[in-house]
């Protein structure tokens, strides 16, 4: 395998991973979505549990779950928390399959597998950047309501949603602490 992607290019792609909440109506190509899902499945998985199951939501499902969203600070707002999700071209729900999640580590498996799932989500988001797509991760929702509305099997725990599409707004890049500000060598001071 040759390394055609430089470290600088990879960092540039990673910098493109920011939440976007306004998308063009244009749907993404199925092969592009497949590539994103392929990148997702290569995420880290402790003990190779691969605890996730993904549901690609249709327009009717997006409409139904909109009132189950919370604002970014996890507050209820009578169905007006994140109305933009109704218009997202592609919205996926990532669930943790409880039996696989707890198989080797019991309840602690939920914690471990949650961390693993975010590595998989990051893979998906970086692939989206490669394809010129934008994303937003949504964790602010009422899990039980989402499960009921979507009639999920009882062992499927809603974990996060990812909105995917072409940005209809200028991306905002939040400030990041420098390496020097977050790394300590030999001692924490």
ABEGO torsion letter per residue (X at the ends): XBBABBAAAAAAAAAABBBBABBBABBBBAAAAAAAAAAAAABBBBGGAGABBBBBBBAAAAAAAAAABBBAAGBBAGGAABAAAAABABBBBBBBBAAAAAAAAEAAAAAAAAAAAAAAAAAAAAAAAAAGBBBBBBABBBAAAAAAAAGBBAABBBABBBBBEBBABBBBBBBBBBAAAABBBGBBX
